[in-house]
Amino acid sequence: MVQSGPAAEELAAWKRQLGAIFSQVIDLSFSSYNAATNFYRSDPLHFKTEVGVRLLNEEVLPFAQRHFSE
């Protein structure tokens, strides 16, 4: 709904602004991490612990190793 609804252009503009500020931003907004099963039924705003661990191990740490290792 966000990608095709009335807010779609605002979202796209916001992402462009983020990209201009943070050149290496990775957009996971609409990734497999956002599946409903990855969130608590009683708290749909926070990942389950194992999903957060997977996100860190699969996305954040490899990115950091590629871009910030000496």
C-alpha positions, 0 to 999 in steps of 0.5 A: 500500500505504501509503495503504490498509495498516495504516500508513494512519491513522498516515500520515494523522495525521502529515500532519495534524500537519505541516499544523498546524505548517506551514500551507502544506505541499504533499504530493507523496507520491503525485504523478506525481513518485513514478513508478518511472521518475523514480528510478534503478534502482540507487537508488530513494530519489533522484530522477533529476536532471532530475526534481528540476529539474522538481519545483523549476521546477514546484512549489517556485519557483512556490509560493515566488513566490506566497507569499514575493515582496515 
